[in-house]
Amino acid sequence: MNKNRLEAFSDGVLAIIITIMVLEMKVPHGETVAALLPLAPVFLSYVLSFIYVGIYWSNHHHMLHLAGRVNGTIL
């Protein structure tokens, strides 16, 4: 099997994961900086999760770059 299909599939799955993660962030109820403070833990967890998913994506692409073709072992 061609490895481009697996790369495209994994990119799509990770894009959906990032989209679902951002849905947990709610709109603040005010226009001041104080209104953003209750959202700080959610924003921090989103940033850390985004970094983790980005590292996973980078490692996955590096692995696929080294693979000549996709077989059952890689899947």
Secondary structure, 3 states (H helix, E strand, C coil): CCHHHHHHHHHHHHHHHHHHHHCCCCCCCCCCHHHHHHHHHHHHHHHHHHHHHHHHHHHHHHHHHHCCCCCCCCC
